[in-house]
Amino acid sequence: MKVLVVDDDKNIVSMISDFLAIHNMVAIKAYTAEEALKYSKGPDIALIVLDVNLENASGFDVCKEIRTYSNVPIIFLTAKITQTDKILGLGIGADDYLTKPFDPIELIARIKSNIRRNMSYKNDYSKDMIIHGKISVQTKSHSVKVSGTPIELSSTEYQLLIYLLKNAGRILTRHELLVNVWNSENYTENTVNTYIMRLRDKIEEDKNLPEILITIRGEGYLLKSNLLKDFVKFFTNLID
């Protein structure tokens, strides 16, 4: 299994590479933004570990560029620890973040968790196509369209959307979403809130007045079901 490791500090890249090797994973090493973009398009990259502060570029910009052609999981390494920076990183398409200095064992655990989660969602849904109102998902390619227009989702955003689609019409608590989408104790309910906001920004006409993914105060979130619409359509066809 290949993990792309991007950092302009060769000592950090070497250290991460050694720990990956211990856990039977292969590190693809990159030290610049150009190398990161080049190698990220290579075959079989299961995850990207990306430093936010590269020497001549921002990891945020690299992440945004990668998200135009790939939804491979991305873990940010960052010396910045403000909540704003964390939300920004998640908002532009990252799946996780770890602040420097970090425990290599924790990084490996997060790498495994993100890869496992991504692979489980690739194999979990048997349908080739999911259609829910104006949302359509090609599960084999992970491509998503809203009203026929393609949208770009990070790996975690995609996994969250799939779980919501599979449970449409049912109120989902933040804890349930954490357990079933993130499957880790390294996250909080604020993580769920951030991703819900990002998803609304991409699937709703007005994220401030959501009509598809709504908040049930004191309970959690609900992706509206198509059942009522389908029943009305079926009944109308009978009359016709």
C-alpha positions as CSV (number, residue, x, y, z in Angstrom):
1,M,0.0,0.0,0.0
2,K,1.4,3.4,-1.1
3,V,1.3,6.6,1.0
4,L,2.5,9.8,-0.5
5,V,4.5,11.8,2.1
6,V,5.0,15.5,1.3
7,D,7.3,17.7,3.5
8,D,10.3,19.9,2.7
9,D,12.0,18.5,5.9
10,K,13.8,15.4,4.7
11,N,14.2,14.2,8.2
12,I,10.5,14.1,8.8
13,V,9.9,12.4,5.5
14,S,12.5,9.8,6.3
15,M,11.1,9.2,9.8
16,I,7.5,8.8,8.5
17,S,8.8,6.5,5.7
18,D,10.5,4.2,8.3
19,F,7.4,3.9,10.4
20,L,5.3,3.2,7.3
21,A,7.7,0.4,6.3
22,I,7.3,-1.2,9.8
23,H,3.6,-1.3,9.1
24,N,4.0,-2.8,5.6
25,M,3.3,0.4,3.7
26,V,5.4,2.0,1.1
27,A,6.3,5.8,1.2
28,I,6.4,7.8,-1.9
29,K,8.6,10.7,-1.0
30,A,8.0,14.3,-2.1
31,Y,9.7,17.5,-1.0
32,T,8.0,20.2,-3.1
33,A,4.5,21.1,-4.3
34,E,5.5,20.2,-7.9
35,E,6.5,16.7,-6.8
36,A,3.4,16.3,-4.6
37,L,1.1,17.1,-7.6
38,K,3.1,14.8,-9.9
39,Y,3.2,11.8,-7.6
40,S,-0.4,12.3,-6.4
41,K,-1.6,11.3,-9.9
42,G,0.3,8.0,-9.8
43,P,-1.4,4.7,-9.4
44,D,-2.4,3.1,-6.1
45,I,-1.8,6.1,-3.9
46,A,-3.9,5.2,-0.8
47,L,-3.4,8.4,1.2
48,I,-1.4,11.6,1.2
49,V,0.4,13.0,4.2
50,L,0.8,16.7,3.4
51,D,2.8,19.4,5.2
52,V,0.9,22.7,5.3
53,N,4.0,24.9,5.2
54,L,6.1,23.8,2.3
55,E,9.1,25.9,1.5
56,N,7.8,27.6,-1.7
57,A,4.1,26.8,-1.5
58,S,1.1,26.4,0.7
59,G,-0.1,22.9,1.5
60,F,-3.6,24.3,1.4
61,D,-3.1,25.2,-2.3
62,V,-1.7,21.8,-3.1
63,C,-4.7,20.2,-1.4
64,K,-7.1,22.3,-3.4
65,E,-5.4,21.3,-6.6
66,I,-5.4,17.6,-5.8
67,R,-9.1,17.8,-5.0
68,T,-9.8,18.8,-8.6
69,Y,-8.9,15.3,-9.8
70,S,-8.7,13.0,-6.8
71,N,-10.6,12.2,-3.6
72,V,-7.8,10.2,-2.0
73,P,-7.7,10.8,1.8
74,I,-5.3,13.7,2.8
75,I,-3.9,14.2,6.3
76,F,-2.4,17.6,7.0
77,L,0.7,18.1,9.1
78,T,0.8,21.6,10.5
79,A,2.6,23.7,13.1
80,K,-0.5,25.9,13.3
81,I,-2.9,24.9,16.0
82,T,-5.7,27.4,15.9
83,Q,-9.2,26.2,15.4
84,T,-9.5,28.5,12.4
85,D,-6.6,26.7,10.7
86,K,-8.1,23.3,11.4
87,I,-11.5,24.3,10.0
88,L,-9.8,25.8,7.0
89,G,-7.8,22.6,6.3
90,L,-10.9,20.4,6.6
91,G,-12.9,22.9,4.6
92,I,-10.7,22.8,1.5
93,G,-10.8,19.0,1.3
94,A,-8.5,17.5,3.9
95,D,-9.7,14.5,5.8
96,D,-7.6,14.8,9.0
97,Y,-4.9,16.9,10.6
98,L,-2.0,16.4,13.0
99,T,0.0,19.2,14.7
100,K,3.7,19.2,14.9
101,P,5.5,17.9,16.8
102,F,3.5,14.7,16.5
103,D,3.7,11.1,17.7
104,P,4.5,8.8,14.8
105,I,2.4,6.1,16.3
106,E,-0.6,8.4,16.3
107,L,0.1,9.4,12.7
108,I,0.2,5.7,11.6
109,A,-3.0,5.0,13.5
110,R,-4.7,7.9,11.7
111,I,-3.3,6.8,8.3
112,K,-4.7,3.3,8.9
113,S,-8.1,4.6,10.1
114,N,-8.5,6.9,7.0
115,I,-7.4,4.2,4.6
116,R,-9.7,1.6,6.2
117,R,-12.6,4.0,6.2
118,N,-12.1,5.0,2.6
119,M,-11.8,1.4,1.4
120,S,-14.9,0.2,3.4
121,Y,-17.0,2.8,1.6
122,K,-15.6,1.8,-1.8
123,N,-16.8,-1.7,-1.2
124,D,-19.9,-1.1,1.0
125,Y,-22.5,0.0,-1.4
126,S,-23.7,-2.5,-4.0
127,K,-25.5,-0.1,-6.3
128,D,-23.6,1.5,-9.1
129,M,-25.8,4.5,-9.0
130,I,-27.6,6.2,-6.1
131,I,-30.2,8.9,-7.0
132,H,-31.7,11.0,-4.2
133,G,-33.7,14.0,-5.5
134,K,-31.2,16.2,-7.3
135,I,-28.2,14.3,-6.0
136,S,-26.8,11.4,-8.1
137,V,-23.7,9.3,-7.1
138,Q,-21.7,7.0,-9.3
139,T,-20.4,4.7,-6.6
140,K,-17.7,3.0,-8.7
141,S,-16.0,6.3,-9.6
142,H,-17.1,8.2,-6.5
143,S,-18.4,11.0,-8.8
144,V,-21.2,13.1,-7.5
145,K,-23.6,15.5,-9.3
146,V,-26.1,17.9,-8.0
147,S,-28.8,18.9,-10.5
148,G,-26.5,17.4,-13.2
149,T,-23.5,19.5,-12.2
150,P,-20.4,17.6,-11.0
151,I,-19.2,18.6,-7.5
152,E,-15.8,17.8,-5.9
153,L,-15.9,16.0,-2.5
154,S,-13.1,15.0,-0.3
155,S,-12.9,11.4,0.8
156,T,-14.6,12.1,4.1
157,E,-17.2,14.3,2.6
158,Y,-18.1,11.5,0.2
159,Q,-18.2,9.0,3.0
160,L,-20.5,11.2,5.0
161,L,-22.8,11.8,2.1
162,I,-23.0,8.0,1.4
163,Y,-23.9,7.3,5.1
164,L,-26.5,10.0,5.0
165,L,-28.0,8.6,1.8
166,K,-28.1,5.1,3.2
167,N,-30.0,6.5,6.2
168,A,-32.2,9.1,4.5
169,G,-35.3,9.9,6.5
170,R,-33.8,9.0,9.8
171,I,-32.4,11.4,12.4
172,L,-28.7,10.8,12.9
173,T,-27.0,12.0,16.0
174,R,-23.5,13.5,15.9
175,H,-22.2,10.6,18.0
176,E,-23.6,8.1,15.5
177,L,-22.0,9.9,12.6
178,L,-18.7,9.9,14.5
179,V,-18.9,6.2,15.2
180,N,-19.9,5.2,11.7
181,V,-18.1,7.7,9.4
182,W,-15.0,8.6,11.3
183,N,-14.7,5.4,13.4
184,S,-12.2,7.0,15.7
185,E,-11.9,8.7,19.1
186,N,-9.5,11.3,17.7
187,Y,-12.4,13.5,16.6
188,T,-15.2,15.5,18.3
189,E,-18.7,16.5,17.4
190,N,-17.3,19.8,16.2
191,T,-15.7,17.8,13.4
192,V,-19.1,16.6,12.3
193,N,-20.6,20.1,12.4
194,T,-17.7,21.3,10.2
195,Y,-18.3,18.6,7.6
196,I,-22.0,19.1,7.6
197,M,-21.5,22.7,6.8
198,R,-19.1,21.9,4.0
199,L,-21.5,19.3,2.5
200,R,-24.4,21.8,2.7
201,D,-22.2,24.3,0.8
202,K,-22.0,21.8,-2.1
203,I,-25.5,20.2,-2.2
204,E,-27.8,23.0,-1.1
205,E,-29.0,26.0,-3.1
206,D,-28.6,28.1,0.0
207,K,-26.5,26.5,2.8
208,N,-28.1,29.0,5.3
209,L,-31.6,27.7,4.4
210,P,-31.0,24.0,3.9
211,E,-33.8,22.0,2.3
212,I,-32.1,18.7,1.9
213,L,-29.8,18.2,4.9
214,I,-31.5,19.7,7.9
215,T,-30.7,20.1,11.5
216,I,-33.1,18.6,14.1
217,R,-32.5,20.8,17.2
218,G,-31.2,18.9,20.1
219,E,-31.2,15.6,18.1
220,G,-28.8,15.7,15.1
221,Y,-29.2,15.8,11.3
222,L,-31.7,14.5,8.8
223,L,-31.3,13.9,5.1
224,K,-34.9,14.3,3.9
225,S,-36.3,11.1,2.4
226,N,-37.7,10.7,-1.1
227,L,-40.5,8.4,0.1
228,L,-43.2,11.0,0.2
229,K,-42.3,12.3,-3.3
230,D,-42.1,8.7,-4.6
231,F,-45.5,7.9,-3.2
232,V,-47.1,11.0,-4.8
233,K,-45.5,10.2,-8.1
234,F,-46.8,6.5,-7.9
235,F,-50.3,7.6,-6.9
236,T,-50.4,10.2,-9.8
237,N,-49.3,7.5,-12.3
238,L,-52.2,5.3,-11.1
239,I,-54.7,8.1,-11.7
240,D,-53.3,8.8,-15.1
